[in-house]
């Protein structure tokens, strides 16, 4: 069931949300900035490492930069990312018939504010992966845990809106039909920064 793909990111968010009151402090309302959250969506192009052909899909993500964690570890720009991706379009080779790769998970992200508009970042995610492939007798679907390092850049072009170019390399743990699986690809999308709703 693909519902399992969303369990890890939901538990991660719940854990850190529950932990926040431990580090909370009273801030006057007139000093309180917006929600330290950025959400985005965009199309993805991935080499699925199956049939040597690129496939297309879409990605949604949320980057959360809790001030309590940044204060605790004294690192500005440290946050958490949660993302979900579906790659199922452009099955252009016979080997990719019925191919679909779904991933969802989360992990730390470090966003470096080089300028107020230009923000390169690095991330390291742990995700659940689900893959469908050309059916063998009784075997056409599998799931794996995967590690996904990546990075990219965000450029704020208008107020709280930013364009994002993201690269991710996936390391699916365990072999699938005797082979390792290492999809990699790019996502380009639009993000909305809730911490600066007026473009401050």
C-alpha positions, -999 to +999 in steps of 0.1 A: +000+000+000+013+034-009-001+048+023+031+034+040+052+059+020+038+088+041+043+072+075+080+082+079+076+119+071+044+123+092+061+107+122+092+129+117+071+161+117+051+149+147+083+141+167+099+175+162+066+193+167+061+176+200+097+184+210+094+221+203+077+232+236+109+220+254+128+248+237+101+274+234+103+309+247+079+338+249+083+363+221+062+395+219+037+394+191+051+424+174+085+407+171+072+373+159+080+366+123+059+343+100+058+306+101+093+292+093+080+270+065+085+269+028+063+247+005+068+239-031+058+218-061+074+211-095+080+186-123+108+160-121+129+143-147+147+112-135+170+085-148+152+056-131+182+033-135+159+008-152+162+005-190+185+035-193+158+060-201+146+091-183+110+093-170+089+122-158+068+129-128+062+154-100+075+164-066+060+182-036+082+193-006+081+213+026+112+229+043+108+237+080+134+259+098+124+258+135+141+286+153+144+265+184+166+239+167+188+266+151+193+283+185+200+249+201+228+239+177+239+275+168+237+268+131+217+293+110+200+277+080+195+243+095+161+227+090+141+197+080+128+187+046+099+164+038+092+154+002+071+131-019+077+122-055+059+102-082+078+091-113+055+073-137+053+092-170+072+088-203+077+050-203+095+051-236+113+018-235+100-018-234+120-024-202+101+005-186+066-010-192+045-005-161+075+013-144+066+035-115+088+048-087+072+066-057+093+079-028+085+098+004+105+108+034+125+134+051+157+145+067+180+175+075+186+204+050+211+232+053+202+264+034+230+289+029+218+325+024+245+338+002+224+369-006+188+377+004+176+362-029+202+334-037+201+303-014+221+272-023+213+242-001+223+206+007+201+178+021+203+142+032+170+123+032+158+089+043+128+077+023+105+048+017+105+038-020+079+019-039+086+005-074+064-012-100+080-029-130+073-053-158+055-082-142+071-115-136+049-144-125+037-132-091+063-104-088+058-069-102+061-046-071+086-041-043+094-016-016+128-005-002+143+020+022+166+045+005+191+072+012+189+103-009+216+130-007+211+160-028+212+197-032+204+227-053+196+263-053+166+286-046+163+320-061+136+344-047+123+363-077+092+380-062+083+385-026+079+351-009+081+332-042+112+314-052+122+292-081+141+260-071+164+237-090+170+204-072+193+174-078+189+141-059+208+108-060+190+079-046+206+048-031+179+020-028+190-005-001+191-041-011+191-056-046+161-057-069+161-087-093+198-090-085+206-054-094+212-023-073+189+007-080+202+042-080+178+066-097+189+102-100+174+133-114+163+169-113+132+188-101+125+224-110+096+241-092+081+270-074+083+275-036+063+298-013+080+310+019+055+314+047+081+331+070+081+361+047+045+364+034+050+401+026+084+396+009+104+410+038 
